[in-house]
Amino acid sequence: MLDFGASACDPGRMVELPELLDDLRAEGDALDALVTNLTADDWRRPTPARGWTIAHQIGHLLWTDRAALIAVTEPDAFVSGLEKIADAETFVDEGAAEQAARVPADLLADWRGTRRDLAEALRRVPADTKIVWYGPPMSAPSMATARLMETWAHGGDVADALGVHRAPTASLRHIAHLGVRTRDFSFVVHGRTPPADVFRVELVAPDGSMWTWGPEDAPQSVTGSAEDFCRLVTQRTHRLDTALAAHGPDAAAWLDLAQAFAGPPGAGRPEKKK
């Protein structure tokens, strides 16, 4: 995960780590509430992520939280583990599958303990320390933001599998900010040159207020709801299934490429049949 920063959408305001960790905990608790009373059959329900059940979704979060915990508390061990990765294209899916095969109660208990331990470990990271990771090292606030983004995104897949609607919260601003900050990365990872222009991004927050990035007179812009934008940049929806509007050719191209997570280009989600 690249260190894209963790400042909030409010101009001039940096989000403090405790606030990020509070929002991360709340997002984890919300997902925990969705799965805590599921039956064994429910854990095997398919989710919108092809080939992944609800157990895979929680298993992936556990696997990544554990990797992050090792990176924070045992950086040398984490670096040694990188040398043992046999296939960089499949090791994440393999980790999720391994965890998904466990007894659901054990998987859930492990995820609860690991995410709690990770939050406490991140809270103790000095402000000037960079955490080793699969990409360039990053700060504790960026790690917390990345974990929040993944928890929310995978939680959305679980909610969709269960037919549950999740009410969006103000914590989406962290994910939206990350989505804006990763604009150039989204182009680069697809082998394209990032636009020279700075975009204006205007998103309607869950409470009806406006979150904005970029100059008001920017020649190109993206507008719409924060929830739609966050689902798009985490590749949980197709752009045509949102009400996002792009003004300008490069802004329109961005909505086809947007990716707030590191790694190779994501496959995205197909457009829903009308």
Solvent accessible surface area in square Angstrom, and as a share of the most:
residue,aa,sasa,rsa
1,M,23,0.10
2,L,49,0.25
3,D,47,0.24
4,F,22,0.09
5,G,19,0.18
6,A,8,0.06
7,S,19,0.12
8,A,6,0.05
9,C,8,0.04
10,D,62,0.32
11,P,125,0.78
12,G,90,0.87
13,R,88,0.32
14,M,125,0.56
15,V,7,0.04
16,E,115,0.52
17,L,25,0.12
18,P,71,0.45
19,E,49,0.22
20,L,0,0.00
21,L,1,0.01
22,D,60,0.31
23,D,31,0.16
24,L,20,0.10
25,R,127,0.46
26,A,60,0.46
27,E,20,0.09
28,G,1,0.01
29,D,69,0.36
30,A,54,0.42
31,L,5,0.03
32,D,15,0.08
33,A,71,0.55
34,L,40,0.20
35,V,0,0.00
36,T,57,0.33
37,N,134,0.69
38,L,34,0.17
39,T,81,0.47
40,A,55,0.43
41,D,97,0.50
42,D,26,0.13
43,W,10,0.03
44,R,146,0.53
45,R,94,0.34
46,P,107,0.67
47,T,15,0.08
48,P,59,0.37
49,A,18,0.14
50,R,237,0.87
51,G,67,0.65
52,W,34,0.12
53,T,29,0.17
54,I,0,0.00
55,A,7,0.06
56,H,35,0.15
57,Q,0,0.00
58,I,0,0.00
59,G,0,0.00
60,H,12,0.05
61,L,1,0.00
62,L,0,0.00
63,W,50,0.18
64,T,10,0.06
65,D,6,0.03
66,R,80,0.29
67,A,10,0.08
68,A,0,0.00
69,L,34,0.17
70,I,57,0.29
71,A,2,0.02
72,V,30,0.17
73,T,70,0.41
74,E,96,0.43
75,P,60,0.37
76,D,119,0.61
77,A,50,0.38
78,F,12,0.05
79,V,63,0.36
80,S,53,0.35
81,G,32,0.31
82,L,59,0.29
83,E,145,0.65
84,K,166,0.70
85,I,55,0.28
86,A,108,0.84
87,D,63,0.32
88,A,79,0.61
89,E,129,0.58
90,T,51,0.29
91,F,37,0.15
92,V,50,0.29
93,D,76,0.39
94,E,103,0.46
95,G,5,0.05
96,A,0,0.00
97,A,48,0.37
98,E,123,0.55
99,Q,14,0.06
100,A,18,0.14
101,A,90,0.69
102,R,81,0.30
103,V,95,0.54
104,P,37,0.23
105,A,72,0.56
106,D,75,0.39
107,L,0,0.00
108,L,12,0.06
109,A,60,0.46
110,D,36,0.19
111,W,2,0.01
112,R,90,0.33
113,G,15,0.15
114,T,10,0.06
115,R,40,0.15
116,R,149,0.54
117,D,63,0.33
118,L,3,0.01
119,A,16,0.13
120,E,77,0.34
121,A,3,0.02
122,L,0,0.00
123,R,97,0.35
124,R,165,0.60
125,V,20,0.12
126,P,81,0.51
127,A,107,0.83
128,D,129,0.67
129,T,54,0.31
130,K,116,0.49
131,I,6,0.03
132,V,40,0.23
133,W,24,0.08
134,Y,80,0.30
135,G,31,0.30
136,P,68,0.43
137,P,67,0.42
138,M,0,0.00
139,S,20,0.13
140,A,3,0.02
141,P,37,0.23
142,S,6,0.04
143,M,1,0.00
144,A,0,0.00
145,T,3,0.02
146,A,5,0.04
147,R,5,0.02
148,L,0,0.00
149,M,3,0.01
150,E,31,0.14
151,T,8,0.05
152,W,15,0.05
153,A,4,0.03
154,H,15,0.07
155,G,0,0.00
156,G,3,0.03
157,D,0,0.00
158,V,0,0.00
159,A,3,0.02
160,D,67,0.35
161,A,22,0.17
162,L,33,0.17
163,G,70,0.68
164,V,63,0.36
165,H,145,0.65
166,R,52,0.19
167,A,78,0.61
168,P,43,0.27
169,T,73,0.43
170,A,57,0.44
171,S,11,0.07
172,L,1,0.01
173,R,32,0.12
174,H,4,0.02
175,I,1,0.00
176,A,0,0.00
177,H,12,0.05
178,L,6,0.03
179,G,1,0.01
180,V,27,0.15
181,R,116,0.42
182,T,1,0.00
183,R,29,0.11
184,D,62,0.32
185,F,32,0.13
186,S,0,0.00
187,F,4,0.02
188,V,88,0.51
189,V,34,0.20
190,H,63,0.28
191,G,73,0.70
192,R,118,0.43
193,T,122,0.71
194,P,39,0.24
195,P,17,0.11
196,A,108,0.84
197,D,55,0.29
198,V,93,0.54
199,F,10,0.04
200,R,33,0.12
201,V,2,0.01
202,E,54,0.24
203,L,0,0.00
204,V,66,0.38
205,A,4,0.03
206,P,56,0.35
207,D,120,0.62
208,G,56,0.54
209,S,54,0.35
210,M,105,0.47
211,W,23,0.08
212,T,36,0.21
213,W,27,0.10
214,G,33,0.32
215,P,64,0.40
216,E,149,0.67
217,D,123,0.64
218,A,18,0.14
219,P,98,0.62
220,Q,16,0.07
221,S,19,0.12
222,V,0,0.00
223,T,38,0.22
224,G,19,0.18
225,S,40,0.26
226,A,0,0.00
227,E,52,0.23
228,D,30,0.15
229,F,0,0.00
230,C,0,0.00
231,R,47,0.17
232,L,10,0.05
233,V,0,0.00
234,T,2,0.01
235,Q,23,0.10
236,R,33,0.12
237,T,14,0.08
238,H,54,0.24
239,R,53,0.19
240,L,107,0.53
241,D,40,0.21
242,T,24,0.14
243,A,85,0.66
244,L,19,0.10
245,A,40,0.31
246,A,28,0.21
247,H,92,0.41
248,G,28,0.27
249,P,109,0.69
250,D,51,0.26
251,A,0,0.00
252,A,32,0.25
253,A,18,0.14
254,W,1,0.00
255,L,4,0.02
256,D,95,0.49
257,L,19,0.10
258,A,4,0.03
259,Q,1,0.00
260,A,0,0.00
261,F,51,0.21
262,A,29,0.22
263,G,36,0.35
264,P,85,0.53
265,P,64,0.40
266,G,25,0.24
267,A,111,0.86
268,G,32,0.30
269,R,42,0.15
270,P,111,0.70
271,E,71,0.32
272,K,137,0.58
273,K,204,0.86
274,K,192,0.81
